[in-house]
Amino acid sequence: MEIYKKTGKMAIGSRLRLLTDKITEDAAEVYKLYGADLHPKWFPVFHTLSGGENTITEIAKEIGHSHASVSKIVSEMSEKGVVLEKKDKQDGRRNMVTLSKKGKEIVEKVQDQYVDVNNAIEDILNNTQHNLWKAIEEWEYLLDQKSLLRRVQEQKKSRESSNVKIVGYKDQYAEVFKKLNEEWISTYFKMEEADYRSLDHPKEYILDKGGEIFIALYKDEPLGTCALLKMDDLQYDYELAKMAVSPKAQGKNIGWLLGRAAIERARAKGAGALYLESNTILKPAISLYRKLGFEKVTGRATPYERCNIQMELVLSYT
């Protein structure tokens, strides 16, 4: 058990398996104590069938196991003569599972076992500071809301995000600004005239016209970029454009941090609304824009062939 003092909570799966193994070993002996020919892992299926016949699908739903897992257990129980499988009289496509005569005899044998086991568990709970049964219920509820995998992914993203710094444009970033955008555009579409103008001459076509360019540094390496293009428009002040993140930096929250930096800069400059153009094939990008608060609009002219969705963010409402 010394290992768990060294590893800490990251070894929760291994520790729970060890605890499960201990309980399962004792459970097998407990069944023998009461003369019940039953394997511990069969119990959820056995208990469900104690209430009447069911299909494998219904059993799986009841106990929260996969169909394949229940099917395997039923096969094992069938080989031991504990259950019977038969066709549904009203629907021949369905197999009904029911306890055999032997299975029903086991039901009678384990009634006292249920009482004794329950009392033994209560005794353990009464001698512990923390109620494991209630804790398990809480864990099950929380993991149903958000899996452990999802939680680890969020922690990973949060940790890596702390290494991201958003800085303003400098001439030294001209090449990476162009390269990152050319990379994603060429992957899905083709470079267009408007792309070449802004990427080849960012100072003249973006900065000198009142726009901004943002660079995302991950551990001081430039791996993301986006721009605010000043618009001569009564409806929108800036266009959020030229957002690109290096494939090797995906999952580090860089797009979100760039977007938020651009939005906050636009707000600080007194902008009332932002506009952007994209393509619905770029699902992660569209999802990001919606997360940033952008909503779909229609009816504006665009210089890009690839554009099939236009979105806006009204800053006075955010």
Secondary structure, 3 states (H helix, E strand, C coil): CHHHHHHHHHHHHHHHHHHHHHHHHHHHHHHHHCCCCCCHHHHHHHHHHCCCCEEHHHHHHHHCCCHHHHHHHHHHHHHCCCEEEEECCCCCCCEEEEECHHHHHHHHHCHHHHHHHHHHHHHHHHCCCCCHHHHHHHHHHHHHHCCHHHHHHHHHHHHHHCCEEEEECCHHHHHHHHHHHHHHHHHHCCCCHHHHHHHHCHHHHHHCCCCEEEEEEECCEEEEEEEEEECCCCCCCEEEEEEEECHHHCCCCHHHHHHHHHHHHHHHCCCCEEEEEECCCCHHHHHHHHHHCCEEECCCCCCCCCCCEEEEEEHHHC
